[in-house]
Amino acid sequence: MPMQFFLILLLTVIINAGMGIIIPILPSLLTQYGFTAVGLSLPFLMLIAGRIVSKYYASWLLQIFNDKGVLILCFALYGGVFFIYALIHSATALMAIRFFEGLVEGMAIICLTDMAIVLSKENRGKRLGLFGSAFGLGFMLGPAMGGVMYAYFGTTGMFLTGSLLGVLGFCLCFLLKNIAIEQHKVSLGTLTKFSVYWPFLGAYAPSLLRRCLFFAFMILIPLYGSEQLGLDVKEIAMYFSGSAIITTLLMPWTGKLADKCSARVITHVTLLVMGMMIMAFGFTNDIVIFSGLFMVETLMFSFMMPAGMKVFADVVEFHPARKDIVGYFGSITEILTLGLAVLVPVLYTIDAKLSWGLLAMGCFAAAIPFRKKIEVVASWKNC
Protein backbone atom coordinates (compact mmCIF):
# COMPACT_ATOMS: atom_id res chain seq x y z
CA MET A 1 0.00 0.00 0.00
CA PRO A 2 1.43 3.45 -0.92
CA MET A 3 2.53 5.52 2.07
CA GLN A 4 0.32 8.44 0.99
CA PHE A 5 -2.84 6.35 1.12
CA PHE A 6 -1.76 4.85 4.45
CA LEU A 7 -1.48 8.39 5.84
CA ILE A 8 -5.03 9.10 4.64
CA LEU A 9 -6.20 6.03 6.56
CA LEU A 10 -4.40 7.13 9.73
CA LEU A 11 -5.85 10.64 9.52
CA THR A 12 -9.34 9.19 8.96
CA VAL A 13 -9.00 7.04 12.08
CA ILE A 14 -7.79 10.05 14.07
CA ILE A 15 -10.60 12.41 13.04
CA ASN A 16 -13.26 9.77 13.73
CA ALA A 17 -11.69 8.83 17.06
CA GLY A 18 -11.87 12.50 17.98
CA MET A 19 -15.57 12.59 17.07
CA GLY A 20 -16.26 9.68 19.40
CA ILE A 21 -14.00 10.49 22.31
CA ILE A 22 -16.56 12.75 23.99
CA ILE A 23 -19.53 10.38 23.54
CA PRO A 24 -19.22 8.51 26.89
CA ILE A 25 -19.76 11.63 29.00
CA LEU A 26 -21.76 13.84 26.64
CA PRO A 27 -25.19 13.15 28.23
CA SER A 28 -23.93 13.93 31.74
CA LEU A 29 -21.99 16.92 30.42
CA LEU A 30 -25.14 18.33 28.81
CA THR A 31 -27.09 17.85 32.03
CA GLN A 32 -24.32 19.58 33.95
CA TYR A 33 -24.63 22.60 31.65
CA GLY A 34 -28.35 22.83 32.32
CA PHE A 35 -29.90 21.18 29.26
CA THR A 36 -33.35 19.70 29.88
CA ALA A 37 -34.43 16.39 28.37
CA VAL A 38 -36.04 18.27 25.47
CA GLY A 39 -32.91 20.31 24.83
CA LEU A 40 -30.42 17.43 24.88
CA SER A 41 -30.56 17.19 21.08
CA LEU A 42 -29.55 20.82 20.52
CA PRO A 43 -25.77 20.32 20.78
CA PHE A 44 -26.05 17.41 18.32
CA LEU A 45 -28.01 19.61 15.93
CA MET A 46 -25.37 22.34 16.24
CA LEU A 47 -22.68 19.82 15.30
CA ILE A 48 -24.63 18.76 12.20
CA ALA A 49 -25.31 22.41 11.30
CA GLY A 50 -21.57 23.08 11.38
CA ARG A 51 -20.96 20.14 9.07
CA ILE A 52 -23.61 21.33 6.61
CA VAL A 53 -21.97 24.74 6.33
CA SER A 54 -18.39 23.49 6.01
CA LYS A 55 -19.19 20.72 3.51
CA TYR A 56 -21.15 23.12 1.31
CA TYR A 57 -18.29 25.64 1.17
CA ALA A 58 -15.49 23.05 1.17
CA SER A 59 -14.61 23.42 -2.51
CA TRP A 60 -14.25 27.21 -2.15
CA LEU A 61 -11.65 26.80 0.58
CA LEU A 62 -9.92 23.94 -1.27
CA GLN A 63 -9.47 26.15 -4.33
CA ILE A 64 -7.41 28.50 -2.17
CA PHE A 65 -5.36 26.14 0.01
CA ASN A 66 -5.65 22.64 -1.65
CA ASP A 67 -6.35 19.43 0.28
CA LYS A 68 -3.09 19.29 2.23
CA GLY A 69 -3.26 22.91 3.37
CA VAL A 70 -6.87 22.60 4.51
CA LEU A 71 -6.14 19.35 6.40
CA ILE A 72 -3.24 20.99 8.23
CA LEU A 73 -5.57 23.83 9.25
CA CYS A 74 -8.36 21.41 10.25
CA PHE A 75 -6.22 19.29 12.56
CA ALA A 76 -4.63 22.36 14.14
CA LEU A 77 -8.11 23.71 14.89
CA TYR A 78 -9.26 20.28 16.04
CA GLY A 79 -6.58 20.20 18.69
CA GLY A 80 -7.75 23.64 19.80
CA VAL A 81 -11.41 22.55 19.94
CA PHE A 82 -10.73 19.92 22.60
CA PHE A 83 -8.54 22.32 24.56
CA ILE A 84 -11.45 24.79 24.63
CA TYR A 85 -13.85 22.01 25.76
CA ALA A 86 -11.89 21.87 29.02
CA LEU A 87 -12.32 25.63 29.56
CA ILE A 88 -16.02 26.22 28.87
CA HIS A 89 -18.59 26.38 31.67
CA SER A 90 -21.88 27.36 30.02
CA ALA A 91 -24.52 25.90 27.70
CA THR A 92 -24.06 28.75 25.21
CA ALA A 93 -20.33 28.15 24.98
CA LEU A 94 -20.90 24.41 24.55
CA MET A 95 -23.28 24.94 21.65
CA ALA A 96 -20.85 27.36 20.01
CA ILE A 97 -17.92 24.96 20.26
CA ARG A 98 -20.07 22.09 18.98
CA PHE A 99 -20.91 24.15 15.89
CA PHE A 100 -17.23 24.98 15.40
CA GLU A 101 -16.31 21.32 15.84
CA GLY A 102 -18.82 20.47 13.12
CA LEU A 103 -17.19 23.01 10.80
CA VAL A 104 -13.77 21.43 11.30
CA GLU A 105 -14.94 17.81 11.08
CA GLY A 106 -17.01 18.39 7.95
CA MET A 107 -14.14 20.08 6.13
CA ALA A 108 -11.64 17.39 7.17
CA ILE A 109 -13.91 14.56 5.98
CA ILE A 110 -14.39 16.19 2.57
CA CYS A 111 -10.61 16.58 2.17
CA LEU A 112 -9.91 12.99 3.20
CA THR A 113 -12.65 11.63 0.94
CA ASP A 114 -11.38 13.62 -2.02
CA MET A 115 -7.80 12.45 -1.47
CA ALA A 116 -8.95 8.84 -1.03
CA ILE A 117 -10.69 9.01 -4.42
CA VAL A 118 -7.57 10.34 -6.14
CA LEU A 119 -5.13 7.97 -4.41
CA SER A 120 -7.19 4.82 -5.05
CA LYS A 121 -6.74 4.50 -8.79
CA GLU A 122 -5.17 1.05 -8.40
CA ASN A 123 -7.10 -1.63 -6.51
CA ARG A 124 -9.81 0.96 -5.87
CA GLY A 125 -12.28 -1.40 -4.25
CA LYS A 126 -9.72 -2.72 -1.77
CA ARG A 127 -8.40 0.73 -0.89
CA LEU A 128 -11.83 2.28 -0.45
CA GLY A 129 -12.77 -0.73 1.65
CA LEU A 130 -9.82 0.12 3.89
CA PHE A 131 -10.97 3.75 3.88
CA GLY A 132 -14.42 2.66 5.06
CA SER A 133 -12.82 0.47 7.73
CA ALA A 134 -10.84 3.47 8.97
CA PHE A 135 -14.14 5.21 9.77
CA GLY A 136 -15.32 2.20 11.77
CA LEU A 137 -12.01 1.78 13.58
CA GLY A 138 -12.01 5.43 14.58
CA PHE A 139 -15.56 5.23 15.95
CA MET A 140 -14.59 2.14 17.96
CA LEU A 141 -11.39 3.63 19.38
CA GLY A 142 -12.82 7.06 20.20
CA PRO A 143 -15.43 6.14 22.83
CA ALA A 144 -13.08 3.52 24.32
CA MET A 145 -10.27 6.05 24.68
CA GLY A 146 -12.65 8.65 26.07
CA GLY A 147 -14.09 6.23 28.63
CA VAL A 148 -10.66 5.05 29.83
CA MET A 149 -9.19 8.54 30.08
CA TYR A 150 -12.26 9.82 31.91
CA ALA A 151 -12.13 6.93 34.39
CA TYR A 152 -8.49 7.62 35.30
CA PHE A 153 -7.97 11.32 34.67
CA GLY A 154 -11.44 12.90 34.53
CA THR A 155 -12.68 15.29 31.88
CA THR A 156 -9.35 17.13 31.74
CA GLY A 157 -7.50 13.97 30.74
CA MET A 158 -10.18 13.07 28.20
CA PHE A 159 -10.14 16.48 26.53
CA LEU A 160 -6.33 16.54 26.58
CA THR A 161 -6.32 13.22 24.75
CA GLY A 162 -8.59 14.68 22.07
CA SER A 163 -6.29 17.68 21.77
CA LEU A 164 -3.26 15.41 21.38
CA LEU A 165 -5.06 13.53 18.61
CA GLY A 166 -5.41 16.86 16.80
CA VAL A 167 -1.70 17.56 17.25
CA LEU A 168 -0.81 14.08 15.95
CA GLY A 169 -2.99 14.60 12.88
CA PHE A 170 -1.46 18.05 12.36
CA CYS A 171 2.06 16.56 12.29
CA LEU A 172 1.09 13.69 9.96
CA CYS A 173 -0.44 16.12 7.47
CA PHE A 174 3.00 17.54 6.67
CA LEU A 175 4.00 14.12 5.29
CA LEU A 176 1.27 14.32 2.65
CA LYS A 177 2.05 15.40 -0.90
CA ASN A 178 -0.04 17.95 -2.76
CA ILE A 179 -2.41 16.41 -5.29
CA ALA A 180 -1.69 18.21 -8.52
CA ILE A 181 -5.02 17.76 -10.33
CA GLU A 182 -6.68 20.87 -11.73
CA GLN A 183 -10.13 21.56 -10.35
CA HIS A 184 -12.77 23.75 -11.92
CA LYS A 185 -13.73 26.89 -10.03
CA VAL A 186 -17.46 26.63 -9.41
CA SER A 187 -19.77 29.64 -9.23
CA LEU A 188 -23.22 28.10 -9.17
CA GLY A 189 -26.23 28.66 -6.95
CA THR A 190 -27.56 25.88 -4.72
CA LEU A 191 -30.46 24.87 -6.98
CA THR A 192 -28.35 25.21 -10.11
CA LYS A 193 -25.73 22.94 -8.60
CA PHE A 194 -28.35 20.26 -8.06
CA SER A 195 -29.50 20.49 -11.69
CA VAL A 196 -25.89 20.15 -12.88
CA TYR A 197 -24.74 17.51 -10.39
CA TRP A 198 -27.88 15.35 -10.23
CA PRO A 199 -26.44 12.67 -12.62
CA PHE A 200 -23.92 11.84 -9.89
CA LEU A 201 -26.51 11.47 -7.13
CA GLY A 202 -27.32 7.86 -7.95
CA ALA A 203 -23.66 6.83 -7.68
CA TYR A 204 -23.34 8.76 -4.40
CA ALA A 205 -26.45 7.11 -2.88
CA PRO A 206 -24.53 4.40 -0.91
CA SER A 207 -22.40 7.04 0.84
CA LEU A 208 -25.51 9.10 1.60
CA LEU A 209 -27.30 6.02 2.90
CA ARG A 210 -24.39 5.05 5.16
CA ARG A 211 -24.65 8.28 7.11
CA CYS A 212 -28.46 8.28 7.26
CA LEU A 213 -28.73 4.63 8.35
CA PHE A 214 -26.07 5.06 11.02
CA PHE A 215 -27.88 8.05 12.50
CA ALA A 216 -31.33 6.44 12.27
CA PHE A 217 -30.10 3.21 13.86
CA MET A 218 -28.73 5.24 16.80
CA ILE A 219 -32.33 6.37 17.41
CA LEU A 220 -34.31 3.26 16.51
CA ILE A 221 -32.29 0.34 17.87
CA PRO A 222 -32.23 1.63 21.48
CA LEU A 223 -35.98 2.36 21.27
CA TYR A 224 -36.98 -0.89 19.57
CA GLY A 225 -34.49 -2.96 21.53
CA SER A 226 -35.71 -1.79 24.91
CA GLU A 227 -39.46 -1.54 24.20
CA GLN A 228 -40.06 -4.43 21.80
CA LEU A 229 -37.19 -6.85 22.46
CA GLY A 230 -36.67 -6.25 26.18
CA LEU A 231 -32.92 -5.57 25.86
CA ASP A 232 -30.91 -3.68 28.46
CA VAL A 233 -28.36 -0.94 27.73
CA LYS A 234 -25.36 -3.31 27.56
CA GLU A 235 -27.13 -5.65 25.16
CA ILE A 236 -28.13 -2.78 22.90
CA ALA A 237 -24.54 -1.51 22.91
CA MET A 238 -23.39 -4.94 21.72
CA TYR A 239 -25.33 -4.50 18.47
CA PHE A 240 -23.44 -1.32 17.66
CA SER A 241 -20.06 -2.68 18.78
CA GLY A 242 -20.56 -5.97 16.94
CA SER A 243 -21.64 -4.22 13.76
CA ALA A 244 -18.63 -1.88 13.88
CA ILE A 245 -16.20 -4.75 14.41
CA ILE A 246 -17.68 -6.86 11.60
CA THR A 247 -17.70 -4.05 9.03
CA THR A 248 -14.22 -2.85 9.99
CA LEU A 249 -12.75 -6.33 9.59
CA LEU A 250 -14.64 -7.28 6.43
CA MET A 251 -14.56 -4.19 4.23
CA PRO A 252 -10.90 -4.49 3.12
CA TRP A 253 -11.72 -8.01 1.88
CA THR A 254 -15.10 -7.19 0.38
CA GLY A 255 -13.37 -4.29 -1.37
CA LYS A 256 -11.14 -6.81 -3.14
CA LEU A 257 -14.28 -8.52 -4.42
CA ALA A 258 -15.47 -5.20 -5.85
CA ASP A 259 -12.22 -5.02 -7.85
CA LYS A 260 -12.66 -8.52 -9.28
CA CYS A 261 -16.42 -8.54 -9.88
CA SER A 262 -18.94 -5.91 -10.95
CA ALA A 263 -19.08 -3.27 -8.21
CA ARG A 264 -22.37 -2.06 -9.68
CA VAL A 265 -24.03 -5.48 -9.41
CA ILE A 266 -22.71 -6.04 -5.88
CA THR A 267 -24.11 -2.66 -4.81
CA HIS A 268 -27.49 -3.28 -6.42
CA VAL A 269 -28.02 -6.74 -4.90
CA THR A 270 -26.77 -5.90 -1.41
CA LEU A 271 -28.93 -2.74 -1.20
CA LEU A 272 -32.01 -4.79 -2.06
CA VAL A 273 -31.18 -7.39 0.61
CA MET A 274 -30.45 -4.65 3.16
CA GLY A 275 -33.86 -3.14 2.45
CA MET A 276 -35.59 -6.48 2.97
CA MET A 277 -33.77 -7.12 6.25
CA ILE A 278 -34.56 -3.65 7.61
CA MET A 279 -38.20 -3.99 6.58
CA ALA A 280 -38.34 -7.30 8.45
CA PHE A 281 -36.99 -5.68 11.65
CA GLY A 282 -40.41 -4.24 12.38
CA PHE A 283 -42.20 -7.56 12.06
CA THR A 284 -40.41 -9.48 14.81
CA ASN A 285 -40.30 -9.27 18.59
CA ASP A 286 -38.01 -12.28 18.86
CA ILE A 287 -34.44 -11.45 19.91
CA VAL A 288 -32.89 -14.38 18.02
CA ILE A 289 -34.69 -13.56 14.77
CA PHE A 290 -33.94 -9.85 15.07
CA SER A 291 -30.26 -10.59 15.76
CA GLY A 292 -30.13 -12.87 12.71
CA LEU A 293 -31.68 -10.22 10.49
CA PHE A 294 -29.34 -7.59 11.90
CA MET A 295 -26.33 -9.83 11.20
CA VAL A 296 -27.37 -10.33 7.56
CA GLU A 297 -27.95 -6.57 7.15
CA THR A 298 -24.49 -5.86 8.62
CA LEU A 299 -22.84 -8.38 6.28
CA MET A 300 -24.63 -6.91 3.25
CA PHE A 301 -23.53 -3.43 4.30
CA SER A 302 -19.92 -4.68 4.48
CA PHE A 303 -20.16 -5.82 0.85
CA MET A 304 -22.15 -2.82 -0.37
CA MET A 305 -20.08 0.06 0.96
CA PRO A 306 -16.70 -0.54 -0.76
CA ALA A 307 -18.46 -1.42 -4.03
CA GLY A 308 -20.67 1.67 -3.85
CA MET A 309 -17.75 3.97 -3.07
CA LYS A 310 -15.80 2.46 -5.96
CA VAL A 311 -18.60 3.21 -8.42
CA PHE A 312 -18.83 6.82 -7.23
CA ALA A 313 -15.05 7.29 -7.32
CA ASP A 314 -14.86 5.90 -10.85
CA VAL A 315 -17.57 8.33 -11.97
CA VAL A 316 -16.20 11.55 -10.42
CA GLU A 317 -12.44 10.93 -10.39
CA PHE A 318 -11.60 13.17 -13.35
CA HIS A 319 -14.48 15.60 -13.06
CA PRO A 320 -13.13 19.18 -12.93
CA ALA A 321 -15.57 20.04 -10.13
CA ARG A 322 -15.00 16.81 -8.15
CA LYS A 323 -14.30 18.57 -4.85
CA ASP A 324 -17.47 20.63 -5.13
CA ILE A 325 -19.55 17.56 -5.97
CA VAL A 326 -18.25 15.69 -2.92
CA GLY A 327 -18.81 18.68 -0.65
CA TYR A 328 -22.26 19.50 -2.07
CA PHE A 329 -23.58 15.98 -1.65
CA GLY A 330 -21.99 15.84 1.79
CA SER A 331 -24.01 18.87 2.87
CA ILE A 332 -27.20 17.34 1.42
CA THR A 333 -26.49 14.19 3.45
CA GLU A 334 -26.27 16.19 6.67
CA ILE A 335 -29.54 17.99 5.86
CA LEU A 336 -31.30 14.65 5.33
CA THR A 337 -29.85 13.48 8.63
CA LEU A 338 -31.50 16.45 10.34
CA GLY A 339 -34.80 15.50 8.72
CA LEU A 340 -34.47 11.93 9.96
CA ALA A 341 -33.87 13.21 13.49
CA VAL A 342 -37.40 14.60 13.41
CA LEU A 343 -39.23 12.13 11.16
CA VAL A 344 -38.00 8.77 12.49
CA PRO A 345 -39.16 9.26 16.11
CA VAL A 346 -42.53 10.58 14.90
CA LEU A 347 -43.10 7.54 12.70
CA TYR A 348 -41.98 5.26 15.52
CA THR A 349 -44.59 6.70 17.89
CA ILE A 350 -47.29 5.98 15.28
CA ASP A 351 -46.05 2.48 14.41
CA ALA A 352 -42.52 1.08 14.62
CA LYS A 353 -43.05 -0.65 11.26
CA LEU A 354 -43.35 2.76 9.60
CA SER A 355 -39.92 3.89 10.80
CA TRP A 356 -38.21 0.69 9.68
CA GLY A 357 -40.19 0.85 6.42
CA LEU A 358 -38.91 4.36 5.70
CA LEU A 359 -35.29 3.19 5.98
CA ALA A 360 -36.03 0.12 3.85
CA MET A 361 -37.55 2.31 1.14
CA GLY A 362 -34.34 4.34 1.20
CA CYS A 363 -32.31 1.19 0.48
CA PHE A 364 -34.65 0.16 -2.34
CA ALA A 365 -34.51 3.65 -3.88
CA ALA A 366 -30.70 3.72 -3.64
CA ALA A 367 -30.54 0.37 -5.49
CA ILE A 368 -32.44 1.65 -8.54
CA PRO A 369 -29.58 3.54 -10.28
CA PHE A 370 -27.37 0.44 -10.03
CA ARG A 371 -29.69 -1.73 -12.14
CA LYS A 372 -27.71 -0.69 -15.20
CA LYS A 373 -24.36 0.90 -15.95
CA ILE A 374 -24.11 4.40 -14.52
CA GLU A 375 -23.10 6.86 -17.20
CA VAL A 376 -22.78 10.58 -16.57
CA VAL A 377 -23.32 13.23 -19.19
CA ALA A 378 -20.57 15.86 -19.17
CA SER A 379 -22.93 18.56 -17.91
CA TRP A 380 -20.08 20.03 -15.89
CA LYS A 381 -19.33 22.27 -18.87
CA ASN A 382 -22.16 24.47 -17.59
CA CYS A 383 -20.33 25.12 -14.28
N, C-alpha and C positions, 0 to 999 in steps of 0.2 A: 504494500500500500504506500503511495507517495506521502512524503512527510507533510506536504501542504494539506492534503485531505485529512490526515491524522490530526493535525492541529485544529481543523474545523470541527472534528468530532470532540476533541477535548474542550474546546470553547463552548460547544453545544451542551455538553455535560455540565460545565461550570455554570452557565446562565440558567439552566433548568434546575440545578441544585440550589442556586440562589433563590429562585422562585419558591421552592418548596421548604426552605429552611425555617421560615417563619410560621408555617402551617400549624405545628403542634401547639403553639401558645396563642395563635391569633384570636380564637374565641374569647379566652380569658383576658387577653390584652384589650379587646374591644369593650368588654364589660367594664374593665378597669377605667377606660376612658369615658365611660358614661353612656355607651350605646345601649338602647333598649332592644328587646327581641326583634321589634319591627325594623329597627335601624341597623341591624347587624350586617345586612347585605350592602349597605352604602359604601364601605371601603372596598368591597369587591367590585362594585359598579364603577368606582373611581379608577381602579386599576384597569378595567376593561376600556373605560373612556380614554385613558392615556394611551393604550395600545391602538385604539381606533385612529386617534390623531397622528401618532408617530408613523403607523404603517401607511396611512394615506399620503403623508408628505415625505416618505422615505426616499423616493426617487429624486426629489428636489435636493435633498441633502447629499445624496450619493453622487449627484452630478458635480457637486462642489469638492467633496473630500474623497471620493471613491470608497470602496468597501473597507479596505484596511484602515483608512483614516477614521471612518465612522465607528468601526469596531473599537479602535483604541479609545476614542472619546466615550463610547458607551460603557466600556468596562471601568474606565476611570470614574465616571459618574456613578456606576453601580456600586463601587467600593464606598463612595461618598454617601449613597442612599442608606446603606446599613449603618454607617457611622452616625447619621442623623437620626435614625430610628432610636438609638440609645439616648438621644438628647431630648426628644419631644415628650411633652407631658399634657397634651390636650387633644380632643377629638378633631378639632379643626386642623391642627398640624398633622395628625395622622392621615386624614383624608387627602391633604395636600401632598404629602410624601408618597402616598399610594398612587396618586395620579402621576407624579413624576417618575415613580418606579415603572409604571405602565409605559410611559414615553420611552424610557431607556430599554426596557425589555422588548417592546414591539420593534424598535429600530434594530436592535441586535439580532433578533430572529430573522428579520428580512435580509439583513446582510449575510448571515450564516446560510440561509436558504439559497440566496443568489449565488454565493460562492460554491456551495455544494453542487448546484446545477452545473456550473462551469467546470468544476474539477472532477466531475464524474463521467467524463466522456467515455472512458474505457470501463467495462464491467459496471455499467450504470446501475443496474438493478441491485447488485451486491453492495455497491458503495452507498446507494440511497437507503438500502436496508440497514446498513450500519448507522447512517445518519438518523433514521427513525429510532434505532435502538439507543442512540445517544440521548434522545429526548426521554425515553423510558428510564434509562439508567440515572439520569439527572434527577428525575422526579422521585426515584427510589432513594437515592443518596441524600437528597435535601432534607426531607422530614426526619430521616434517621440521624443525620448530623445535628439538626436543630434540637431534636429531643435529647440527645446525649449531652450536647454542650449546655443545654438549659438545666439538665439534671445536676451537672457538676459545677457549672460556673454561672448559672442564672442567665437572665436576659442579656447582661453585658457580654458574657462569653459567647452567647449565641449570635448577637449582632456583630461582634468582632470577627467571628468566623465568616459571616457573610461578607464583611468588608474585605477580609483577606482573600476570599474567593475572587472578588472584583480586582484586587491587586494582582493576583495570579493570572487572571485572564488578560489584564492590561499588559503584563510582561510578555505573555505568549503571543499577543497580537503583533509584536515587533518582529517576530519570526516569519510572519506571513509575507508573501510576495504580492505586489499589486497585480490585479487582473487587467491586462491591457486589451480589453474588448470595448470598442466604441459603442456607446449607448445614445439613443436618440433623445434629445431634449423635448419633453412633452409639455404642451401648453393647452390642455383640454379641460373643459368643465366636467363635473362629476357625471352628469347624465350622458354627455358626449363620450366620455371614457367608456361607459358601459356599452354604448352602441358600437364602439370600435373594438373593444376587448371581448365582447360576448362570445365569439367563436372559441375562446380559450377556456370558458367557464366549465364546459363539460369535462375537459381534461383535468381541471383543477378540483372537481367535485370530491374526489377521495380526500384531499387535504382539508377541504372545508368540512367534510363530514367527520373527520378525525377529531377536530376541535369541538364541533357541536355535540357529538356523541359523548365525548369525555366529560363535558360540562353537564350534559343532561343526565348521564349516569351518576354523577356526584349528587344530583338531587333525587333521582328516582330510586336507586338501589337502596340507600338508607331508609327511605320511606316504605318501599315495597317489602324490603327485607324484614323490617321491624313489625309492620302492621299485617302483612299477608303471610310471611314465612316464619315469623316468630324468632328472628335472629337477634342476637345481642350485638353490641358495638364491635367487639373483637371479631366476631364471625363475619360481620359486614366488611370490616377492614381487610379480612383475608381475601375477599373477592377482588378488591382493588390491588392488593399486593400480589396475589397470584396472577392476575391478568398482566400486571406490569412485568413480572418476572418472565412469564411465557413469551410475551411479545418481544421483550428485549433480547432474549436468547434466540428466538426463532428468526427474526427479521433478516439478519445477515445471511441466513441459509435460504430463506424464501426469496430473498433478493436475487440469489444465484439462479433460482428457477425462472425468475422473470427475465433474466438474460438469455436463457436457453430456450424458453417457450414464449408464446405470445403474451406479452404483458397485458395487452388489451383484453384478451379472452379471460385471463386469470382475474383481472379486475371485475369484469362483467359477472362472471359466475359467483365469485366470492361475495360481491355486493348483494346479489339476489339471495344467497344463503343467509347472509347476515340479516337481511330484512325479514326472512322467514323466522329465524331464531328469535329476533327481538319481538316480532308480532306474537310469537308463542309464549313469551315471558308472561304476558297478561292473562293467560288462560290456565296457569297452574299455580297451585298453592302448596305443591309438594317440593320440599327442599332438594331432594335428590334429582328430580326432573329439572327443576330450575337450574341447579348447578351443572347438569349435563348440557342443557341448552346454552348456558353462559360459557361453558368450555368450548363448545363448537363455535360460538360467535367469536370468541377470543382467537381461536385458531384461524378462522376465516379472515379476521382482521389482520393477523400476522402475515397472511399470504397477500391480502389485498393492498396493504399500504405501500410496500416497496414497488409493486407492479404499477399502482396508480401514480406514484411519484415519478416513476420512470417514464410513463406516457407523457405526463405534463412536462417533464424536463426535456424530452425529445422534441416536443412541440414548440417550446419557447426559447430553447437554448440560443438560437442565433437571431432572435427577434430584437430589433434595435431599441425597443422600449421594454425589454425584459424586466428590468428592475421595477419599472412603474406598474407593470402587470402584476408582479408578485406582491408589491405593496398594496395595490388597489384591491385585489382579491383578499388580501390579508385583513384589510379594514372592513370589507363586507362580511367576512367570517366573524369578526368580533361583534359587528352589529347584529348578526343573526343570533349570536350567543346571548346578547342582551335580550332579544326577543324570546328566546327559549327560557330565560330566567323567569319571565312573567308567564308565558303560555303553558309550560309543562306542569307547574304546580296547579294551575287552574284546571287543566284537563284531568289531572290526577284526582282532584277533589270531586269532579263529576263522575268519572269512572277511570280506574287505573288502566283499563284496556285502551282508552283513547290516547293516553300519554305514550304508551308503548307503540301504539299504532302510528302515531305521528312520526316517531323515529324510524319505524319500519318503512313508512312511505318515503322518507328521506333517502333510505338505502336503495329502494326500488327506483326512485327518480334518478339518483346518481348513476345507476347501472345503465340507464337508457343510452347515453352517448357512446358507451363502449360496445354496443351491439355490432357496430361496423367500424371500419378504420376511421380514425379521427383526422380529418384534413382541415387545415386552417387557411382561409383566404387571406392574402397579404393586404388586409385592410389597414395595416399600420401606416401605409403611405399617407393616410389622412391625418396622422398625428401632427 
